[in-house]
Amino acid sequence: MTTDSFYSSKIEHLKKDKNAIVLAHYYQEDAIQDVADFVGDSLELAKKAAQTKADIIVFAGVYFMAETAKILNPTKKVLLPDLLAGCSLADGCPPDAFADFKAKYPNHKVVTYINTSAEIKAMSDYVCTSSNAEKLIRSIPINQPLIFAPDQNLGTYLNKITGRNMVLWKGSCIVHEAFSLEKLIDLCLEYPEAKIVAHPESEDPILRIAHCIGSTSQMRNFIINSPFKTFIVATEVGILHQLSKEVPNKKLIPAPSRKDNSCACSECAFMKINTLEKVYHCLLDETPEVIVNSSLSKKALIPIEKMMQLS
């Protein structure tokens, strides 16, 4: 029995014994995705967290995701395999600094991306994911000025497609800002039949040449339903694990990173902090547990529930 098989077997037994569920993001390592009860993007995972009847939620993702799950399930135990699994977007938008930023625009409503801390969500009027951001922005009256945080690339893209002029917090994702346009063009010349799919957290030059721009799930649906056979995928490379099973007859090429790394793709170091062994130990020991202050949780829940209703 391999090490992964050993831990997978143990995790399956623990899930049954403890009435636990494992939720995993597409960017998690392959072995974690394989043992998860559900694999999805931020919106899909939030929905599953809100619907589950499990007593324990093991959130194999990053901290803000587990925190959101706790806000949606205040009476359940929410575990994160490694508390160091952070997010450059969430970490780059500190509550004190954002409060000062918000104060400069007193007539503006605040729309924040789900990749934020509970404190930022509590300061927001609306929360969105990349799956529903356009729909949410379009639901707000055009004469209502808006702040959008923390992803500047996503905000710029939303301004472009909705005709808004939202004030943008200057944050970015370390994964999606790392794609190399020059290397991508070279790859397109090598595979002229390829269609480019890109996450809207990517920089504008990448989005300009993409055939499909969307959330992780939207990109997956495009690839699965498309008649085309070759795709260059501009998001975290973990998405390819599930996709390769679903479309084994299609060629999936990770978009190249500016970084000089072994796979020439873009990986989220925060997501990859979690391991199958850590999932096992956190479920076995029921730690580390994610705790959110009750009053903060209630404030943050308001814009999250608006998002869930819209979805």
C-alpha positions in Angstrom: 0.0 0.0 0.0 1.3 3.4 -0.9 1.5 6.3 1.6 -1.3 8.1 -0.2 -3.5 4.9 -0.2 -2.8 4.5 3.5 -3.9 8.0 4.4 -6.8 7.9 2.0 -8.1 4.8 3.7 -7.7 6.2 7.1 -9.5 9.5 6.1 -12.4 7.5 4.7 -12.9 5.7 8.0 -12.6 8.9 10.0 -15.2 10.6 7.8 -17.7 7.9 8.6 -16.9 7.7 12.3 -17.1 11.4 12.8 -19.8 12.4 10.3 -17.2 14.6 8.6 -17.0 16.0 5.1 -13.8 17.0 3.2 -14.2 19.9 0.8 -11.3 20.6 -1.5 -10.5 23.4 -3.9 -9.4 22.6 -7.5 -6.0 23.9 -6.6 -5.3 21.3 -4.0 -2.8 18.5 -4.7 -4.2 15.5 -6.6 -4.3 13.1 -3.6 -6.5 15.6 -1.6 -8.8 16.1 -4.5 -9.2 12.3 -4.8 -10.2 11.8 -1.2 -12.5 14.8 -1.0 -16.3 14.5 -0.9 -16.6 17.5 -3.2 -14.1 19.4 -5.3 -15.1 22.9 -6.5 -14.3 26.6 -6.8 -15.0 29.2 -4.1 -18.7 29.6 -5.0 -19.4 25.9 -5.3 -17.5 25.2 -2.0 -19.4 27.9 -0.2 -22.7 26.4 -1.4 -21.7 22.9 -0.2 -20.5 24.3 3.2 -23.9 26.0 3.6 -25.8 22.8 2.7 -23.9 20.1 4.5 -25.4 18.1 7.4 -21.9 16.9 8.5 -20.8 17.8 12.0 -17.2 18.4 10.9 -16.0 20.2 7.8 -12.4 19.7 6.8 -11.7 22.5 4.3 -8.8 21.6 2.1 -8.2 25.1 0.7 -6.9 28.4 2.1 -7.8 30.2 5.3 -10.4 32.6 4.0 -12.4 29.7 2.5 -12.5 27.8 5.8 -13.4 31.0 7.6 -16.3 31.5 5.2 -17.4 28.0 5.8 -17.4 28.7 9.6 -19.4 31.9 9.1 -22.0 29.9 7.2 -21.9 27.1 9.8 -21.3 28.7 13.2 -22.4 25.6 15.2 -20.2 23.2 13.2 -16.5 22.4 13.7 -14.5 23.7 10.7 -10.9 22.4 10.3 -8.1 23.6 8.1 -5.2 21.2 7.5 -2.6 24.0 7.9 -3.4 27.5 9.3 -0.5 28.9 7.2 -2.5 28.3 4.0 -3.1 31.9 3.3 -3.9 34.0 0.2 -2.0 36.9 -1.3 -5.3 38.7 -2.0 -6.6 38.4 1.5 -3.3 39.1 3.1 -2.8 42.1 0.9 -6.0 43.8 2.1 -5.5 44.5 5.9 -8.6 45.6 7.7 -7.2 48.9 9.1 -5.8 50.0 5.8 -9.1 49.1 4.0 -11.1 51.0 6.6 -9.1 54.1 5.8 -9.5 53.5 2.1 -13.2 53.0 2.4 -13.6 56.2 4.4 -12.3 58.2 1.4 -15.4 57.2 -0.5 -18.4 57.7 1.9 -21.0 57.5 -0.9 -19.8 54.2 -2.3 -21.1 50.7 -1.6 -18.4 48.1 -1.1 -18.2 44.9 -3.2 -15.5 42.6 -2.1 -14.2 39.4 -3.7 -14.6 36.3 -1.5 -10.8 36.2 -1.2 -10.8 38.4 1.9 -10.8 38.0 5.6 -13.9 38.0 7.8 -13.1 41.6 8.9 -13.1 42.8 5.3 -16.4 41.0 4.6 -17.9 42.6 7.6 -17.1 46.0 6.1 -18.7 45.1 2.8 -22.2 45.6 1.3 -21.8 42.7 -1.1 -19.4 39.7 -1.5 -18.9 38.0 -4.8 -16.8 35.2 -6.4 -15.4 35.2 -9.9 -18.4 33.0 -10.9 -21.1 35.6 -10.0 -19.2 38.9 -9.9 -20.5 40.2 -13.2 -24.1 39.2 -12.3 -23.8 40.9 -8.9 -22.3 44.1 -10.3 -25.0 44.4 -12.9 -27.7 43.9 -10.2 -26.6 47.1 -8.5 -28.1 50.4 -9.9 -25.7 52.0 -12.4 -25.8 55.3 -10.5 -24.6 53.8 -7.3 -20.8 54.3 -7.0 -18.9 51.3 -6.0 -15.6 50.2 -4.4 -14.2 46.8 -5.5 -11.6 45.0 -3.5 -9.1 43.4 -3.3 -8.2 42.1 -6.8 -7.4 45.0 -9.2 -7.2 42.7 -12.3 -10.7 41.3 -11.7 -12.0 44.8 -10.9 -10.5 46.2 -14.1 -12.1 43.4 -16.1 -15.5 43.9 -14.4 -15.3 47.7 -15.1 -14.6 46.9 -18.8 -17.5 44.4 -19.3 -20.1 46.2 -17.2 -19.3 49.8 -18.1 -18.8 50.7 -14.4 -16.1 52.9 -13.0 -15.6 51.2 -9.7 -12.8 52.4 -7.4 -10.3 49.6 -7.1 -8.1 48.4 -4.3 -4.7 47.6 -5.6 -4.3 43.9 -4.8 -3.4 40.9 -7.0 -3.1 37.1 -7.0 0.5 35.8 -7.0 -0.7 32.9 -9.2 -2.6 34.8 -11.9 -0.2 37.7 -12.2 2.7 35.3 -12.9 1.7 34.3 -16.4 4.2 35.2 -19.2 2.6 36.8 -22.2 5.7 36.2 -24.3 5.9 32.5 -23.4 2.1 32.2 -24.0 2.5 33.7 -27.5 5.3 31.2 -28.2 3.0 28.4 -27.0 0.2 29.6 -29.3 2.6 29.5 -32.2 3.5 25.9 -31.3 -0.2 25.0 -30.9 -2.1 27.3 -33.3 -5.3 25.2 -32.9 -5.4 25.8 -29.1 -8.0 27.8 -27.4 -6.9 29.9 -24.4 -9.0 29.9 -21.3 -8.1 32.4 -18.5 -9.2 33.4 -15.0 -10.2 37.1 -14.7 -7.6 37.5 -11.9 -5.0 37.4 -14.7 -3.5 40.5 -16.1 -5.2 42.4 -18.9 -2.7 41.4 -21.8 -3.5 37.7 -21.0 -7.3 38.3 -20.9 -7.1 40.2 -24.3 -6.0 37.1 -26.1 -8.2 34.6 -24.2 -11.0 32.8 -26.0 -12.8 32.2 -22.7 -12.6 34.3 -19.5 -14.2 32.8 -16.4 -14.1 31.3 -12.9 -12.5 27.9 -12.4 -15.9 26.2 -12.9 -16.7 28.4 -16.0 -13.4 27.5 -17.6 -14.0 23.8 -16.9 -17.4 23.9 -18.4 -16.1 25.7 -21.5 -13.4 23.0 -22.0 -15.8 20.1 -21.3 -18.5 21.4 -23.7 -16.3 22.8 -26.4 -15.9 20.9 -29.7 -12.2 22.0 -29.7 -9.5 19.5 -28.6 -6.6 21.6 -27.4 -6.6 24.2 -24.6 -4.0 26.4 -22.9 -5.3 26.9 -19.4 -4.3 30.2 -17.6 -5.0 29.4 -14.0 -3.5 27.3 -11.2 -2.3 24.0 -12.6 -4.3 22.0 -10.0 -7.4 22.4 -12.2 -6.0 20.0 -14.7 -6.3 16.9 -12.4 -10.1 16.7 -12.5 -10.3 18.0 -16.1 -7.9 15.3 -17.4 -10.3 12.7 -16.1 -13.4 14.4 -17.6 -11.9 15.0 -21.0 -9.2 12.4 -21.6 -9.4 12.9 -25.3 -8.4 16.6 -25.1 -5.0 18.1 -24.7 -4.7 20.4 -21.7 -1.6 22.7 -21.6 -0.8 24.8 -18.5 -0.2 28.5 -19.4 3.5 29.3 -18.8 4.7 31.3 -15.9 7.4 34.0 -15.8 9.0 32.0 -13.0 11.8 29.6 -13.8 10.2 26.5 -12.2 10.3 22.8 -13.1 6.8 22.5 -14.5 6.8 26.0 -16.2 3.3 26.4 -14.9 1.8 28.6 -12.2 1.2 27.0 -8.8 -0.2 28.5 -5.6 2.3 27.8 -2.8 -0.4 28.6 -0.2 -2.7 25.9 -1.6 0.1 23.4 -1.8 0.9 23.8 1.9 -1.9 21.3 2.6 -1.0 17.7 2.2 -2.9 14.4 2.5 -1.1 13.6 5.7 -2.2 16.9 7.2 -5.8 16.3 6.2 -5.6 13.0 8.0 -4.1 14.4 11.2 -6.4 17.4 11.3 -9.4 15.0 11.0 -7.9 12.6 13.5 -7.1 15.3 16.1 -9.8 17.7 15.1 -7.3 20.5 14.9 -6.4 23.2 13.8 -9.9 24.5 14.2 -11.1 27.8 12.5 -12.8 30.1 15.0 -14.6 33.4 14.0 -15.8 35.8 16.7 -19.6 35.7 16.9 -20.3 39.4 16.4 -17.9 39.6 13.5 -19.4 36.4 12.0 -22.9 37.9 12.1 -21.7 41.1 10.3 -19.8 39.1 7.6 -22.7 36.8 7.1 -25.0 39.6 5.7 -23.1 40.2 2.5 -22.3 36.5 2.1 -26.0 35.7 2.3 -26.7 38.3 -0.4 -24.2 36.5 -2.6 -25.8 33.1 -1.9 -29.2 34.4 -2.7 -28.0 35.9 -6.0 -26.4 32.5 -6.9 
